[in-house]
Amino acid sequence: MRYILATHTGKGFYTHEDRMKMPTFKFSDGLAIIEGECDEWIKRVNGKEITEIEANNILKQKFDESKANEIAEKTKELKDLKNKDYDKSDITIR
């Protein structure tokens, strides 16, 4: 596997010919994970090859950021629910 930092350039970024040369191609948020002949593709998209450790660090950082954002969102939802005024006029205590 090779790990490449690249910017998605739109049409022609990953072509049918690329699919034939690179049977494994995963791209997300600027990181491509590739198996196969990809030197021409790297050059065409101005990619930069990085190590597996660097790729793992990037993925871990993105995961941590995602979880932090999710926690912040859920914390806000909880705070909003706690602060919400409820109509208690129809509650009967027996």
C-alpha angles and dihedrals in degrees: 000000000000126000118214132182109214140153116237104244098189124237112030094021092118114013136187088258089053089053090056093051097040111043091178114050123155121170128182132154095345098315121108122193109199140179118189138034105336107147093105091047092049090052093045094052095037090243126174122217116226134183125265089249091054090048091050090050090052092048092047091050092050090048092049091048090049092051092046090052091048092050091048091050094049091046090054091048090051092048090049091051092049091050095046117113113230126203103244097174094104095052115110120199115203 
